[in-house]
Every structure is written in structure tokens, then in C-alpha cells.
Amino acid sequence: MEFEKFKTMHFPRDVYVGHGVLPNIVPVVNNYLKSGSIVIVTGNITYDLAGKEVENLLKGDRKEVFVFKTDKANEANLNELEGFAREVHAGMLIGVGGGTKIDLAKKASFDLLVPFVSIPTSPSHDGIASPRASIRRQKDNCTLSQSASMPIAIIADTTILAKAPYRYLRAGAADVISNLTAILDWKLANRLHGEEFSSSAAAISEYAARELLEKSHMILEGVEESVWLVTKQILASGTAMAIAGSSRPASGSEHLLAHALEMSNPGTSIHGEQCAMGSVVSMFLHGGDWGSILDAYSKMRLSVRARDYNIPDSVIIKALSTAHSIRPERYTILGEKDISLNAAEKALEITGII
């Protein structure tokens, strides 16, 4: 039988990470903008942090630049962005901001078939370097990972990232550390359901997670080197997803719990904090060393107690019980049916989440 298997992988062509790298946006645009205008996708705060400087740098280079300020990553804002980009004949989208702005820009660039550049202003999760976007659907208020453009370039200026609140750095580290349970889920799906598994993608993802797990004591507030440490592994996590062609190396049962919380009652928690809670209880369900993960979060002063984020016990118990249904096609340790409320409550109590 003739061998016909094939696979396509997309990676960033240029990656600038470190102190004062933002001006590299000019040569990046010169290299990859073929025609049309540039749309900077940002928010009010992130525009002041970096968007305005990007705009000035590009206008100084005589580029036609438009700024699109937006808010949440939902279908309404995505449709508005895509309509605006078509109206101004955008030839490139630049996401300047945190997760929501970058998700909107990368998804719009995917739909419009134009290049996308990622310029994060906070190291809050691994979406700054992945070909996936989390967009909230209108019909069921559910946030799901969707195919999006891999950034053609990433410009992660640690002088800008270091200005973000420490909370976002911890959350970004937790998002990467949670890869450990995502990989266990992926291996489980491979063994029980024959799901395709990439050992190279899993190895990169696990390396990124363990690097931050072992160096969690070095993730400190107000230290640019700590931002460098976390951002490097965020980029590695994104590379793993590009190799796998899916979010599998970085998204498993812990992310299902995070999405379930977002749908029900997110309280005051952000994505990486939700993944931190998910990774601890998921590792417990796998029978793994959840204590070492908990210890790493403790060193970063990241709480996994639901009440610290104003999430009632009843809400997170229900979220864990039903989280498998968020993506029924993605098999994880949560199985294919609801976990009993008693079992969910016991797991959350043992791990200190409630």
C-alpha cells in the first residue's frame, strides 16, 4: 500500500524576545506586508502600554496604519474587527495586548488570510505564540479553542511585559505548568482511543512545563529576568501546539475545567489561575504528584483555592463534574460521563481547592 500520510506545520519566521525589542516591528512589517494597510488590534490600556508606540513607529516609516480598539474575545467583536479590516483593506493584523486582543487578531487574520504579528503586553498565557484562539460563542456563551493563524512574527519586549501586574506573570507560568496534565490526558486518549500522538510535541511541551516547575522560585515580582524565563517557555508551548497541529500538548482536563468555570461563574479568576486549579485536581485524578505542582504555585504566591477568587464551592464542584462535556470529542481523565458530585467534591477537598 502506497504511503500517503502528510502533515503541515506553521511556525513564526521571526521571534524577538528580550529587552527593548519593540522597534523590530518596522523590519518585520517591511518583510511581510505585501499590500494593503495595517490594523493594530488593541485595547485602551494596552494601547497606552505599547500600541501607541507601535503606531508611531510604523507611521514614522510611512505606513498606512489603523487602530482598532476592542474588548472581549467574542463573536460579536470578532465580526466587528473583520468588517473593519475589510473596509480599510488590511494586509496585516498586529495584536497588541493580552490574551483577548491577540486571540481576536489571530482569528481574524486566519479568516481574512492575512499575516498576523503578536505583540504581547502581558505574559498571562501561551496564546501569544500558538495557532489557536479562544473565542466565546454567542449561542451558548461557551469559550472554545479554534483554529487561528500562527504569528508570522512574535515581538515580546520584556521591558513592556515586566510592567504588567505580577498576577499575570504567575498566571502565564501556571498555564504552561498545566501542560503536564494535558500531556497525561493526551497519552491516555492515545492508549484508550488510538488518538494520534506526537512524541516530539509532547516532549517540548513537557520540557517547558518542567522548566517552570523546577524554577518556580525564580518567578518573582518586578524582575525582568523572571518575565524572560516565563516568556521563553510560553513560546516553547506554542511551538509544541504548532508541531501537533492542535492544542493537545497544552490543553486537557485542566482547560476543560477552566472553560467550565468561565461559562458558569468565573468570579475574579483569570485563565491561568483557572488552569492552576485544574492542573492540581487533574493530576490528583491521574494519581500523579499533584503536591509538587501545588508547591510550585505556592512559591509563586498563586492560590488555587476557589474561594480566593470568589468562586463558590458549589460552582466549582459542578464545573468539575460536567467539564468533560465542554469538548466531548477530546478524551481526558474526566471521561465521557459526568463525575458524581460527591466524587468531584472529594477530589477538590483533598487537593485544597475547596
C-alpha positions in Angstrom: 0.0 0.0 0.0 1.4 3.4 -1.0 2.3 5.7 1.9 0.2 8.9 1.6 0.4 10.4 5.0 1.2 14.1 5.2 1.2 17.0 7.7 1.5 20.7 7.6 3.2 22.8 10.3 3.4 26.6 10.6 6.0 28.4 12.7 6.8 32.0 13.3 9.5 33.2 11.0 10.9 35.9 13.3 10.8 35.9 17.1 12.2 38.8 19.1 12.2 38.2 22.9 14.0 40.4 25.4 14.9 43.9 26.5 13.8 46.8 24.1 12.9 44.7 21.1 9.7 46.5 20.2 11.3 48.7 17.3 11.8 45.4 15.4 8.2 45.8 14.3 9.4 48.0 11.5 11.6 45.5 9.7 9.0 42.8 10.4 6.3 44.8 8.6 8.7 45.7 5.7 9.4 42.0 5.2 5.9 40.6 5.3 3.4 43.3 4.4 2.8 42.7 0.7 -0.1 45.2 0.1 -2.8 47.0 2.0 -2.9 48.7 5.3 -2.0 47.7 8.8 -4.6 47.2 11.6 -3.4 47.3 15.2 -5.8 45.4 17.4 -5.6 46.6 20.9 -7.5 48.0 24.0 -7.4 51.3 25.8 -4.8 50.2 28.4 -2.7 48.2 26.1 -2.7 51.0 23.5 -1.0 53.2 26.1 1.4 50.4 27.1 2.6 49.6 23.6 0.0 50.1 20.9 0.7 53.8 20.5 4.5 53.3 20.2 3.9 50.6 17.5 1.6 53.0 15.7 4.2 55.8 15.9 7.0 53.5 14.7 5.0 52.4 11.7 3.7 55.8 10.8 7.2 57.1 11.0 8.1 54.5 8.4 5.3 55.9 6.2 2.9 53.0 6.6 -0.9 53.3 6.5 -1.9 52.3 10.0 -5.3 52.0 11.6 -6.0 51.3 15.3 -8.9 49.1 16.3 -9.7 49.1 20.0 -11.8 46.3 21.3 -12.6 44.4 24.4 -13.6 40.7 25.0 -12.8 37.9 22.6 -16.3 37.0 21.5 -18.0 36.5 18.1 -19.5 40.0 18.1 -16.2 41.7 18.5 -14.6 39.3 16.0 -17.2 40.1 13.4 -16.8 43.9 14.0 -13.0 43.6 13.7 -13.2 41.6 10.4 -15.7 44.1 9.0 -13.4 47.0 9.8 -10.3 45.1 8.4 -12.1 44.5 5.1 -13.2 48.2 5.0 -9.6 49.5 5.3 -8.2 46.8 3.0 -6.0 45.4 5.8 -2.9 43.5 4.6 -1.7 42.7 8.1 -3.1 42.5 11.6 -1.0 43.2 14.7 -2.3 42.1 18.0 -1.0 44.3 20.8 -2.3 43.3 24.2 -3.1 40.4 26.4 -4.9 37.2 25.5 -8.2 38.6 24.2 -6.7 41.1 21.8 -4.2 38.6 20.4 -6.9 35.9 20.1 -9.2 38.3 18.1 -6.3 39.4 15.9 -5.1 35.9 15.1 -8.6 34.5 14.4 -9.4 37.5 12.2 -6.1 37.1 10.3 -6.9 33.4 9.8 -10.4 34.2 8.4 -9.1 37.0 6.2 -6.0 35.2 5.0 -3.6 38.0 6.0 -0.4 37.8 8.1 -0.6 38.3 11.9 2.1 39.7 14.3 1.8 39.0 18.0 3.0 41.7 20.4 2.0 40.7 24.0 1.8 43.2 26.8 1.4 40.6 29.5 2.8 37.1 29.8 -0.6 35.7 31.0 -1.0 32.6 28.9 0.5 30.6 26.0 -1.9 32.0 23.4 0.6 34.7 22.4 2.5 32.1 20.4 0.0 29.4 19.3 -2.2 28.8 16.2 -5.3 28.6 18.4 -7.7 31.3 19.6 -10.3 31.2 22.4 -13.5 32.9 21.2 -16.7 33.0 23.1 -19.7 31.8 21.1 -22.9 33.7 21.3 -25.4 30.8 21.0 -24.3 29.1 24.2 -21.9 31.5 25.9 -19.1 28.8 25.6 -15.5 29.7 25.0 -13.7 27.2 22.8 -10.3 26.9 21.2 -10.5 27.5 17.4 -8.0 27.3 14.5 -6.3 30.6 14.0 -3.2 32.0 12.4 0.2 31.2 13.8 2.0 34.5 14.2 4.3 35.2 11.3 6.4 37.1 13.9 6.4 37.5 17.7 7.8 40.6 19.4 7.9 40.0 23.2 9.5 43.1 24.8 10.3 42.2 28.4 10.5 45.9 29.4 6.8 46.1 28.5 5.8 42.7 29.8 7.5 43.5 33.1 5.1 46.4 33.6 2.1 44.0 33.8 0.9 43.1 37.3 2.7 40.1 38.8 -0.6 38.2 38.8 -0.4 37.9 35.0 3.1 36.5 35.1 2.1 33.9 37.7 -1.0 33.0 35.5 1.2 32.6 32.4 3.6 30.3 34.3 0.6 28.3 35.6 -0.8 27.9 32.1 2.5 26.4 30.9 2.9 24.2 34.0 -0.6 22.8 33.4 0.8 21.2 30.2 1.8 18.3 32.5 -1.8 17.1 32.9 -2.6 17.9 29.3 0.1 15.5 28.2 -1.1 12.8 30.5 -4.6 13.2 29.1 -3.2 13.1 25.5 -1.3 9.9 26.3 -4.5 8.4 27.8 -6.5 9.2 24.7 -3.8 7.6 22.6 -3.9 4.4 24.6 -7.6 4.1 25.0 -8.9 5.6 21.8 -6.0 5.4 19.4 -5.8 9.2 19.1 -2.7 10.3 17.1 0.1 11.3 19.5 3.2 13.3 18.7 6.1 12.4 21.0 8.1 15.4 19.8 5.3 17.9 20.5 4.8 16.3 23.9 8.5 16.4 24.7 8.7 20.2 24.0 5.5 20.9 26.0 6.7 18.8 29.0 10.1 20.4 28.9 8.5 23.9 29.0 6.3 22.9 32.0 9.1 21.2 34.0 11.4 24.1 33.4 9.0 26.5 35.2 8.0 23.9 37.8 11.6 23.5 38.8 12.4 27.2 38.6 9.2 28.4 40.2 11.2 30.1 43.0 12.8 32.3 40.3 9.4 33.7 39.1 9.5 36.9 41.1 7.5 40.2 41.1 9.1 43.2 39.3 12.0 41.2 37.9 12.5 41.4 34.2 14.6 38.2 34.1 11.5 36.3 35.6 9.5 37.6 32.7 12.2 36.3 30.3 12.1 32.9 31.9 8.3 32.5 31.7 8.0 34.0 28.2 10.6 31.6 26.7 8.6 28.7 27.9 5.3 30.2 26.7 6.9 30.4 23.2 8.0 26.7 23.6 4.5 25.7 24.5 3.2 27.5 21.3 5.8 25.6 19.3 4.5 22.3 20.7 1.0 23.1 19.5 2.3 24.0 16.1 4.0 20.7 15.8 0.9 18.8 17.0 -1.4 20.8 14.8 -3.8 21.1 17.7 -3.9 22.4 21.3 -3.5 18.9 22.7 0.0 19.4 24.1 -1.2 22.3 26.2 -4.9 21.7 26.8 -6.6 18.8 28.6 -8.8 18.2 31.5 -7.4 21.2 33.3 -8.5 23.5 30.5 -11.9 21.9 30.4 -12.4 22.8 34.0 -11.2 26.4 33.2 -13.7 26.7 30.4 -16.5 25.3 32.6 -15.7 27.9 35.2 -15.8 30.7 32.6 -19.2 29.6 31.5 -20.7 29.2 34.9 -19.2 31.8 37.3 -15.7 32.9 36.7 -15.6 35.1 39.8 -12.5 37.1 39.8 -10.2 34.4 38.4 -8.3 34.7 35.1 -7.5 31.9 32.7 -4.1 30.9 34.1 -5.4 30.8 37.6 -8.3 28.5 36.5 -5.8 26.3 34.8 -3.7 26.2 38.0 -6.8 24.8 39.9 -7.5 22.4 37.1 -3.9 21.1 36.9 -3.8 20.2 40.6 -7.1 18.3 40.7 -6.4 16.7 37.3 -3.0 15.5 38.5 -4.7 14.0 41.6 -7.2 12.2 39.4 -4.3 10.8 37.3 -2.7 9.5 40.5 0.3 11.8 39.9 2.4 14.1 42.0 0.0 16.9 42.5 1.8 18.1 45.6 4.8 19.3 43.5 2.6 21.4 41.3 0.9 22.9 44.4 4.3 23.6 45.9 5.4 25.4 42.7 2.3 27.6 42.8 2.9 28.3 46.4 6.4 29.6 45.7 4.9 32.0 43.1 2.2 33.1 45.7 -0.5 31.8 43.4 -3.6 30.5 45.2 -5.6 27.5 43.9 -8.3 28.0 46.5 -11.6 28.7 44.7 -12.9 31.0 47.5 -9.9 33.3 47.0 -11.4 34.1 43.5 -15.0 34.4 44.8 -15.9 31.1 43.3 -18.5 29.3 45.5 -17.7 25.6 46.3 -21.0 24.5 44.6 -19.9 26.2 41.3 -16.5 24.6 41.0 -17.9 21.2 42.1 -20.5 21.3 39.4 -17.9 22.6 36.9 -15.6 19.6 37.6 -18.5 17.2 37.4 -19.6 18.4 33.9 -16.4 19.7 32.4 -16.0 16.7 30.1 -19.0 17.9 28.1 -17.3 21.2 27.0 -15.3 19.2 24.3 -16.8 15.7 24.2 -14.5 14.8 21.3 -11.4 15.4 23.5 -10.9 12.4 25.8 -9.3 13.2 29.1 -9.1 11.7 32.6 -12.6 13.2 33.2 -14.0 10.5 31.0 -17.2 10.6 28.9 -19.8 11.0 31.6 -20.4 13.4 34.4 -18.3 12.7 37.5 -20.6 12.3 40.5 -20.9 15.5 42.6 -19.6 13.5 45.7 -16.5 12.4 43.8 -15.8 15.9 42.5 -16.3 17.4 45.9 -13.9 14.8 47.5 -11.2 15.5 44.9 -11.4 19.2 45.3 -11.3 18.9 49.1 -8.3 16.6 49.1 -6.3 19.0 46.9 -7.3 22.0 48.9 -9.2 23.7 46.1 -12.3 23.9 48.3 
